[in-house]
């Protein structure tokens, strides 16, 4: 994910910095400057209109962010300004024991940048783009991540402050604490109870691992034995979040017999909401396509992506965010929440439908969507990405039907990955509708 068009550093630094680029990351030879990470972070914030007023993290929030979110293990000083939630804006600066440790920290921050970009990819296009343009810096014993509207200007302000050109006084109430009472003695390890699994190595740019010649045994039948997958982005399960599909069999059985006795409290609420929603949407004589479109559009209008999944490193959201409860009752969910809600409502409408658990962002992020069978042919539907989070909140009908009844080829071209041989291949186009023009008949 390289950042194009990198500018030269300020003239004052040209003689002492030797830059190389790797992805969004820049490294440099050691720089001698008597500045704190708090001054560096504040210099960046003050240089960017979009960063003014960004919350500063302190105490446990600071430690949690650097260790649990960023994946850093050791640091002498840390300073973080971060918006949180579905807002990617962030300035993170750390000082390490030496240059080698700073290089490792920069690698970790670059990996964190990619993971964050994957988190927002498809869900919040504006934030994903901001992370695409973000820069990771390494300057001597300092490492930094700058996520803002103008990362080049932010980088120049960082370097100028580091060179002592305009070190900013940091007021006591906004000074960011170091991670130890004796920062000069030893680096501080994040508490074991707060650490996640070891951070994964920084992905190589444009990974192209070859798919196995013979698919691994899965217990499922191969549906597309003649499908040539050699040119596809290989699917590798990211395993970055829980993608187990919620069991709705009891709800469907209760729907069939018209009796909710024996259901759990949660399933009883889901069933009642299904009756209410379908009672409003579905009328006698509707075709399967008309039912599908009505359910799709209701979910897009009713639901919103659960932004709280980005408030912690394990992506856990509100009650039922991964199943139909979240969308039906609270109006929130992640991709599993959207897709399992669509699946359940299609099942209750007797429209053949499956849920595909796959990935996105070159198999770095888990993702789920649906397929429906209309007139004997399969179509792909990604309700989650048809309901993107955008800054102005203004998405027209075309924007809400970008992934409505599209082909498998279209899904591959828009960065979806899955077990290609074991999932029906959607090739039909008759019921494709992009939100403009007359509906298919």
ZAMARGU-4260 file (C-alpha; in steps of 0.2 Angstrom, whole numbers, plus 5000, padded with zeros to 4 digits):
<rodrens>
0) 5000/5000/5000 | 5013/5013/4995 | 5010/5031/4996 | 5013/5040/4980 | 5022/5056/4977
5) 5032/5058/4992 | 5039/5075/4995 | 5056/5080/5000 | 5060/5084/5018 | 5063/5102/5024
10) 5080/5109/5018 | 5086/5109/5036 | 5085/5090/5037 | 5091/5086/5019 | 5109/5084/5026
15) 5105/5072/5040 | 5091/5061/5034 | 5092/5047/5021 | 5075/5040/5017 | 5069/5024/5010
20) 5051/5019/5008 | 5042/5003/5011 | 5023/5004/5010 | 5016/5019/5020 | 5032/5019/5030
25) 5047/5030/5030 | 5064/5027/5039 | 5078/5038/5042 | 5095/5039/5050 | 5096/5045/5068
30) 5092/5063/5071 | 5098/5072/5086 | 5085/5083/5094 | 5080/5087/5112 | 5061/5085/5110
35) 5048/5075/5118 | 5035/5064/5110 | 5022/5075/5117 | 5029/5090/5108 | 5031/5080/5092
40) 5013/5074/5092 | 5006/5092/5096 | 5017/5099/5082 | 5008/5087/5070 | 4990/5091/5077
45) 4993/5110/5077 | 4998/5108/5058 | 4982/5100/5053 | 4965/5109/5054 | 4956/5092/5054
50) 4966/5086/5070 | 4962/5101/5080 | 4952/5096/5095 | 4956/5077/5093 | 4956/5068/5110
55) 4972/5065/5118 | 4974/5048/5127 | 4982/5047/5144 | 4986/5034/5157 | 4978/5017/5154
60) 4970/5023/5138 | 4987/5027/5131 | 4995/5011/5137 | 4980/5001/5130 | 4981/5010/5113
65) 4999/5007/5111 | 5000/4989/5117 | 4982/4981/5113 | 4978/4991/5097 | 4995/4996/5089
70) 5004/4980/5095 | 5019/4988/5103 | 5028/4979/5117 | 5041/4992/5123 | 5043/5011/5122
75) 5051/5024/5133 | 5038/5038/5129 | 5021/5038/5120 | 5009/5051/5114 | 4993/5048/5106
80) 4979/5058/5099 | 4965/5047/5092 | 4947/5050/5087 | 4941/5032/5089 | 4926/5022/5083
85) 4923/5024/5064 | 4935/5039/5063 | 4952/5034/5058 | 4961/5051/5062 | 4976/5047/5073
90) 4993/5054/5078 | 5004/5041/5087 | 5022/5045/5092 | 5033/5034/5102 | 5052/5035/5108
95) 5061/5019/5109 | 5078/5014/5117 | 5088/5014/5101 | 5086/5015/5082 | 5084/4996/5080
100) 5070/4996/5092 | 5062/5011/5083 | 5063/5002/5066 | 5054/4987/5074 | 5041/4999/5081
105) 5039/5007/5064 | 5036/4990/5056 | 5023/4986/5070 | 5014/5003/5066 | 5014/5000/5048
110) 5006/4983/5051 | 4993/4992/5062 | 4990/5004/5048 | 4986/4991/5036 | 4974/4982/5049
115) 4965/4998/5052 | 4963/5001/5033 | 4956/4984/5032 | 4944/4987/5046 | 4936/5002/5036
120) 4938/4994/5019 | 4921/4994/5011 | 4912/5000/5027 | 4919/5018/5028 | 4927/5022/5011
125) 4933/5040/5016 | 4942/5033/5032 | 4950/5019/5022 | 4956/5031/5010 | 4963/5042/5024
130) 4972/5027/5030 | 4979/5023/5013 | 4987/5040/5012 | 4993/5039/5030 | 5012/5038/5034
135) 5023/5029/5046 | 5039/5037/5050 | 5055/5032/5059 | 5067/5045/5064 | 5082/5039/5075
140) 5074/5032/5091 | 5057/5039/5086 | 5043/5030/5077 | 5026/5038/5072 | 5009/5035/5063
145) 5001/5051/5055 | 4983/5048/5049 | 4975/5065/5044 | 4969/5074/5028 | 4987/5081/5023
150) 5000/5068/5029 | 5014/5076/5019 | 5011/5093/5029 | 5010/5083/5045 | 5026/5074/5041
155) 5035/5091/5037 | 5029/5098/5054 | 5035/5082/5063 | 5052/5084/5055 | 5053/5102/5058
160) 5049/5100/5076 | 5062/5086/5078 | 5075/5097/5070 | 5071/5110/5084 | 5064/5123/5072
165) 5048/5126/5082 | 5047/5115/5097 | 5030/5118/5105 | 5028/5121/5124 | 5017/5108/5131
170) 5005/5114/5144 | 5005/5103/5160 | 4987/5098/5159 | 4989/5091/5141 | 5006/5084/5143
175) 5006/5065/5139 | 5013/5054/5152 | 5028/5042/5148 | 5025/5024/5151 | 5036/5023/5166
180) 5041/5033/5181 | 5059/5030/5176 | 5058/5031/5157 | 5077/5032/5155 | 5081/5017/5164
185) 5072/5003/5155 | 5059/5001/5142 | 5042/4997/5149 | 5032/4981/5144 | 5013/4982/5142
190) 5005/4972/5156 | 5003/4954/5151 | 4984/4954/5155 | 4981/4968/5143 | 4992/4961/5128
195) 4984/4952/5114 | 4992/4939/5103 | 5009/4944/5096 | 5007/4956/5082 | 5008/4948/5065
200) 5022/4952/5054 | 5020/4967/5041 | 5012/4959/5026 | 5023/4959/5010 | 5016/4971/4997
205) 5005/4963/4984 | 5006/4945/4991 | 5003/4932/4978 | 5004/4915/4986 | 4999/4902/4974
210) 4983/4892/4978 | 4986/4873/4981 | 4984/4862/4966 | 4972/4851/4975 | 4960/4860/4987
215) 4961/4854/5005 | 4948/4842/5011 | 4934/4852/5019 | 4920/4839/5019 | 4910/4850/5007
220) 4907/4845/4989 | 4916/4855/4975 | 4903/4865/4966 | 4914/4872/4953 | 4927/4858/4948
225) 4931/4867/4931 | 4933/4884/4938 | 4950/4891/4934 | 4955/4900/4950 | 4973/4903/4944
230) 4970/4922/4942 | 4960/4925/4958 | 4967/4933/4973 | 4970/4918/4985 | 4958/4915/4999
235) 4966/4913/5016 | 4955/4914/5031 | 4960/4930/5041 | 4955/4923/5058 | 4954/4941/5064
240) 4937/4940/5072 | 4923/4927/5076 | 4914/4922/5060 | 4903/4909/5067 | 4885/4910/5060
245) 4871/4912/5072 | 4859/4897/5073 | 4842/4902/5067 | 4834/4885/5065 | 4823/4886/5081
250) 4817/4903/5075 | 4812/4896/5058 | 4804/4881/5065 | 4793/4892/5077 | 4789/4903/5061
255) 4783/4887/5052 | 4771/4881/5066 | 4766/4898/5072 | 4771/4895/5090 | 4786/4904/5099
260) 4785/4893/5115 | 4802/4885/5119 | 4812/4899/5111 | 4825/4908/5121 | 4821/4926/5126
265) 4832/4933/5112 | 4826/4921/5098 | 4808/4926/5103 | 4812/4944/5101 | 4820/4941/5084
270) 4805/4931/5078 | 4793/4944/5084 | 4803/4958/5074 | 4803/4946/5059 | 4784/4945/5059
275) 4783/4964/5061 | 4795/4968/5047 | 4789/4955/5035 | 4771/4960/5039 | 4775/4977/5033
280) 4786/4973/5018 | 4778/4957/5010 | 4762/4957/5001 | 4753/4942/4992 | 4759/4940/4974
285) 4776/4947/4976 | 4790/4938/4966 | 4805/4932/4974 | 4815/4947/4967 | 4803/4959/4974
290) 4804/4951/4991 | 4823/4951/4990 | 4823/4970/4985 | 4811/4975/4999 | 4821/4966/5012
295) 4838/4972/5006 | 4832/4990/5006 | 4824/4989/5023 | 4840/4982/5030 | 4850/4996/5022
300) 4837/5009/5029 | 4836/5002/5046 | 4853/4996/5049 | 4870/5005/5052 | 4887/4998/5054
305) 4891/4995/5073 | 4904/5008/5076 | 4908/5001/5093 | 4917/4986/5085 | 4932/4998/5083
310) 4932/5003/5101 | 4942/4988/5107 | 4955/4977/5098 | 4945/4961/5098 | 4931/4970/5088
315) 4917/4966/5100 | 4901/4977/5098 | 4884/4979/5106 | 4872/4965/5110 | 4868/4954/5095
320) 4879/4964/5083 | 4884/4948/5074 | 4867/4941/5072 | 4849/4946/5067 | 4845/4953/5084
325) 4856/4969/5082 | 4849/4974/5065 | 4831/4970/5069 | 4830/4977/5087 | 4844/4990/5088
330) 4847/4994/5070 | 4866/4990/5071 | 4877/4976/5066 | 4894/4970/5058 | 4894/4961/5042
335) 4888/4945/5050 | 4874/4955/5058 | 4869/4961/5041 | 4871/4945/5031 | 4862/4934/5044
340) 4848/4946/5045 | 4846/4945/5026 | 4847/4926/5027 | 4834/4924/5040 | 4822/4936/5032
345) 4825/4927/5015 | 4822/4910/5023 | 4806/4916/5031 | 4800/4922/5013 | 4805/4905/5005
350) 4818/4913/4994 | 4833/4902/4992 | 4848/4910/5000 | 4865/4906/5007 | 4878/4916/5018
355) 4896/4916/5012 | 4909/4919/5025 | 4925/4925/5016 | 4937/4939/5017 | 4941/4956/5009
360) 4956/4967/5007 | 4967/4954/5000 | 4961/4941/5013 | 4967/4952/5027 | 4950/4955/5034
365) 4935/4943/5038 | 4919/4948/5028 | 4902/4940/5025 | 4889/4942/5012 | 4874/4933/5004
370) 4869/4924/4988 | 4851/4922/4982 | 4844/4910/4969 | 4831/4918/4957 | 4823/4908/4943
375) 4836/4895/4946 | 4851/4906/4945 | 4863/4913/4958 | 4866/4931/4962 | 4878/4939/4975
380) 4872/4952/4987 | 4883/4962/5000 | 4870/4972/5010 | 4884/4978/5022 | 4894/4987/5008
385) 4878/4993/5001 | 4876/5003/5017 | 4893/5012/5019 | 4897/5024/5032 | 4901/5041/5024
390) 4905/5058/5031 | 4891/5068/5023 | 4878/5054/5026 | 4872/5057/5008 | 4871/5041/4998
395) 4859/5039/4983 | 4850/5024/4977 | 4864/5019/4966 | 4876/5020/4981 | 4865/5008/4990
400) 4864/4995/4976 | 4882/4993/4971 | 4882/4975/4976 | 4864/4970/4973 | 4863/4955/4963
405) 4880/4956/4955 | 4890/4941/4948 | 4904/4932/4957 | 4916/4940/4945 | 4911/4957/4950
410) 4913/4952/4968 | 4931/4946/4965 | 4935/4963/4955 | 4929/4973/4971 | 4940/4964/4983
415) 4930/4949/4989 | 4938/4933/4992 | 4931/4916/4997 | 4932/4897/4995 | 4929/4899/4976
420) 4927/4880/4972 | 4914/4877/4986 | 4902/4891/4983 | 4890/4893/4969 | 4897/4903/4954
425) 4885/4918/4951 | 4885/4922/4932 | 4867/4928/4929 | 4864/4946/4926 | 4845/4947/4923
430) 4840/4953/4940 | 4855/4964/4943 | 4848/4982/4947 | 4860/4996/4951 | 4847/5008/4959
435) 4844/5017/4942 | 4832/5014/4928 | 4817/5002/4928 | 4817/4986/4939 | 4820/4969/4930
440) 4804/4960/4926
</rodrens>
